[in-house]
Amino acid sequence: MLKRMLSGFAVVLFVATPVLAAKMTAKEECLQGVADVRDMLEKGDPRLGPKTEAQMTELVEIATHLCEQGNFRYAESLLRIARTTMSSE
């Protein structure tokens, strides 16, 4: 029973993974995501301290580089971290 349940979970995970990973597929989309996060940073949030702001700026720079290299999945992950951090601070 447990083996059947785990194999069913593995199939669902295997099928869902490409869908979840296929969000950013073009350089333009990726760079637009970078621009959106940069805009959030430039507007400034008084709740963000200087250390957090510096870290978010560094994440955006790395994400920009990843977009240029075509590593959209990793760039999207970094942008998601930056957005989440800025919205939760």
C-alpha positions in Angstrom: 0.0 0.0 0.0 2.7 2.4 1.0 4.8 1.5 -2.1 1.8 2.1 -4.4 1.1 5.5 -2.7 4.7 6.6 -3.0 4.9 5.5 -6.7 1.7 7.5 -7.4 3.3 10.5 -5.7 6.4 10.1 -7.8 4.3 10.0 -11.0 2.5 13.2 -10.0 5.8 14.9 -9.1 7.4 13.8 -12.3 4.5 15.1 -14.4 4.2 18.4 -12.5 7.9 19.3 -12.5 8.1 20.4 -16.2 5.0 22.5 -15.8 6.5 24.2 -12.7 9.9 24.7 -14.3 8.7 26.1 -17.6 7.7 29.5 -16.4 10.4 31.7 -17.9 11.3 30.6 -21.3 12.6 33.7 -23.1 15.3 36.2 -22.4 12.8 39.1 -22.7 10.5 37.6 -20.0 13.5 37.1 -17.8 14.8 40.6 -18.2 11.3 42.0 -17.6 11.2 40.1 -14.3 14.5 41.7 -13.4 13.2 45.2 -14.3 10.1 44.6 -12.2 12.2 43.7 -9.1 14.5 46.6 -9.8 11.5 48.9 -9.8 10.4 47.5 -6.5 13.9 48.2 -5.1 14.1 51.7 -6.5 10.8 52.7 -5.0 12.4 51.9 -1.7 10.6 50.5 1.3 11.4 52.0 4.7 11.0 48.5 6.2 14.1 47.3 4.3 17.3 47.8 6.1 20.5 48.7 4.2 21.9 45.2 4.6 18.7 43.6 3.1 18.6 46.1 0.3 22.2 45.4 -0.6 21.5 41.7 -0.6 18.4 42.2 -2.9 20.5 44.3 -5.2 23.1 41.6 -5.4 20.4 39.0 -6.2 19.1 41.2 -9.0 22.6 41.6 -10.5 23.1 37.8 -10.4 19.6 37.2 -11.9 20.5 39.7 -14.7 23.6 37.7 -15.5 21.7 34.4 -15.4 19.1 35.9 -17.8 21.9 37.0 -20.2 23.3 33.4 -20.1 19.9 31.8 -20.7 19.6 30.2 -17.2 16.0 31.3 -16.8 15.1 28.8 -14.2 17.8 29.9 -11.8 17.2 33.6 -12.5 13.5 33.1 -11.8 14.3 31.4 -8.5 16.5 34.4 -7.4 13.9 36.9 -8.4 11.2 35.0 -6.5 13.5 35.1 -3.4 14.0 38.8 -3.8 10.2 39.5 -4.3 9.3 37.4 -1.3 11.9 39.0 0.9 10.8 42.5 0.0 7.1 41.8 0.4 7.6 40.1 3.8 10.0 42.7 5.3 
